[in-house]
Amino acid sequence: MKRQRRVLTALLAAVLMVLGLQAVPSTAQPEEAAAAQTLTWTAGDDITKYTSAPTTAVAGQATIVFENSAATGNTTGMPHTLTFVTSDPEFNSDVALNILANPNDDMGGRHTAEVTLTPGRYFYHCTIPGHGSMQGILVVTEGGGSDTTAPQTSAQVTGAQNAQGEYVGSASVAITATDEGGSGVDSVQYAVGDTGEWLPYTTPVVVDQVGSHKIRYRALDKAGNVSAEKSVEFKVVPPASDDTTPPDTSATVTGEQGADGAYFDMATVTVSASDTGSGVNGIEYAVDSGAWQPYTAPVMVHQLGTHTVRYRATDKAGNTAAEKSVQFKVVATPTPDTTPPVTGVTVEGTKNSNGAYIGNAKVTVSATDEGGSGVDRVEYSIDGGPYLAYTTPVVVDRAGTHTLAYRATDKAGNTAAARTVTFTVVSSQVPAPNCPEFDERLTVIVGDVDSGVPNRLTNNRCRINELIEDEKEWTSHALFLKHVKTVLDKLLKEGVVDQREYNAIQKAARQSGIGKPGQTEGYRKILDGSAESFAKWQQVGGGSFGLNTDGSITSGTTKSGLGMLWFPERKYGDFSLRLQWRDDAPGTGNANAGVFVRFPWVHDHPEESRPEWVAIKYGHEVQVLDRPDGDMYKTGSIYGFDRVGLAGAGVTQKGTWNDYEIRVVDQHYSVYRNGVLINEFDNTGGQEFVPPRSDDPGTDGRRFASGYVGLQVHGTTDVISYRDVRIKEL
């Protein structure tokens, strides 16, 4: 028997830990020592109060029984807890009791605990969210104490009365209590109606709701004696009024919804009413064909099925609003889709004797989803480039060996592991295209303006955007527009674009502002892959970066600690910072890194003892982290200020280069990954601002309007690579 009890106690502790509840050390005496008294609490379907609960007890040993079962009226399986509060100085704190019970647990919902009670008051409640009104006070007295006389109480109702003795507009109830037993009055309590819960009495209770009322009251002395319950009854009538307009009413339904609008497990109906005349007197509601009930708090509907909640309100002049209703459906939460899509690929084309494709290869990607949510998107990447949306088969006609990576994501957010196919394309006597730059974005984007025109291949096998070459430094806006017109005239003549597309690209070029002084003078490369460029950056704190032969830099694996590589040549105010990064963390993990912006001069700063903290505490970090566990701030987050999760922005493919643009104008931050906006943040402070650290400067969180830029390194395992760092002042 003892061994069984120990096992059950361990199981209960484990359940409490899962729910975030504290397991309580046993205060039980040996089994052979029987408790002097048994105190029983019960719970059922009601989520506003316990079905039954004791109010008094005698100091000493007690057996606490908490039952939440079908026998006590629980038909929904809702769990409840019985928790004794130990953190309120007004109540006893020597019994740390926290019992979780539900009809389907191993004990059938009935649990016991042995405790030792001391004289005073214990405050108890239910700890499950949304059940704060399930609470009460247990008064414990000394057995055989000298004061055994309960306090004397009385109440007086005052207010303006009419000839019938009714109170006009409102009534005030004043309660008094005296104690002749010697210990003194400890507290006075009152309750509204026959079923209202007991509340502490501190000042006269003002009742201004029209109708008949009953106020119950009682008092407790310091020896724990409770006076007999008394009550006063009275009626409140409205003052004379010419108000003939009923209240305005409305209702909203909230909860987690599915695609068809049904609510998962529970729907909450919130009713509101307003009256500009005599004022709202009361609100009533009814669920389906049930009886009308007073509305005091949002109505939670758990039962599965289609429901109608009716509601109405009455003002103090007696005008009742017409009945209204809301309809909704409650369904069980579906089994989550955790299975990623299944992907496949085929490569077609004419092959030579070596298996190479002559002229071009057409790659077709397929995806199916058996998890139930359906395929949301398919993406592909060519030769380590950024992932692009897959809509039609990809034709690759450039000579050489190519690797195409592909993946798919379903509507539940599950992304299939990237797969690859490698093939070789050889020349079909057609020379390789001489394109100014490689640009496979889906539409023609001039600067930052999307024309919406497909970025299709032209007759010389270059794409439209590759011919426009919008990131070249232009000495004037007019010269750039002349260049765009020359390209478009040729494409229009060849039939590559029509007149509508011609006009759309020309309009995007004008809006881009490329070549205008002081605004779009082009991007300045501050890390171009050369040793001279790399030498202009400084490493502070822990970690290190090394220059690679391909012009990229990679965080070192020999120097541990948190550090930063920063560019000290100049500060930037409003700017667009562009770079590419690649997650090179070893194994299956993901690197933790980031880009720092707008931080002050590192040297001679009060934080110079750990200079990397200057950027962390006084600038902003745009996060790079796709690890599913650990830090809650993922790629695209403004660290400590604006959180982006993996579900919001999606997972970045590891081991591939990704474009990153951080655009800052005034205090508005925009973060783009591979051309897609994944976060916007207005750094205006106020209620939404939560300082990441207690020593954060300033009071409103806006931080600095200009500063330096830097690249973060976390240590030897968070390996990250960067390349092609460019910045343009806006």
Buried (B, 14 or more C-beta within 10 A) or exposed (E): EEEEEEEBBEEBBEBBEEEEBEBBEEBBEEEEEEBBBEBBBBBBEBBEBBBEBBEBBBBBBBBBBBBBBEEBEBEEEBBBBBBBBBEEEEBBBEBBBBBBBBBEBEBBBBBBBBBBBEBBBBBBBBBBEBBEBBBBBBBBBBEEBEBBBBBBBEBEBEBEBEEEEBBBBBBBBEBBBEBEBEBEBBBBBBBBEEEEBBEEBEEBBEBBBBEEBEBBBBBBBBBBBBBEEBBBEBBBBBEEBEBEBBBEBEBEBEBEBEEEEBBBEBBBBBBBBEBEBBBBBBBBBBBEEEEEEEBEEBBEBEEBEEBEBBBBBBBBBBBBBEEBBBEBBBBEEEEEBEBBBBBEBEBEBEBEEEEBBBBBBBBEBBBEBEBEBEBBBBBBBBBEBBBBEBEEEBEBBBBEEBEBBBBBBBBBBBBBEBBEBEBBBBBEEEEEBEBEBEBBBEBBBBBBBBBEBEBBBBEEBBBBBBBBBBBBEBEEBEEBBEBBBEBBEBBBEEEBBEEEBBBBBBEBBBEBBBBBEEEBBBBEBBBBBEEEBBEEBBBBBBBBBEBEEEBBBBBBBEBBBBBBBBBBEEBBBBBBBBBBBBBBBEEEBBBBBBBBBBBBEBEEBEBEEBBBBBBBBBBBBBBBBBBEEEEEBBBBBBBBBBBBBBEBBBBBBBEBBBBBBBBBEEBEBBBBBBBBEBBEBEBEBEEEBEBBEEEBEEEEBBBBEBBBBBBBBBBBBBBBBBBBBBBBBB
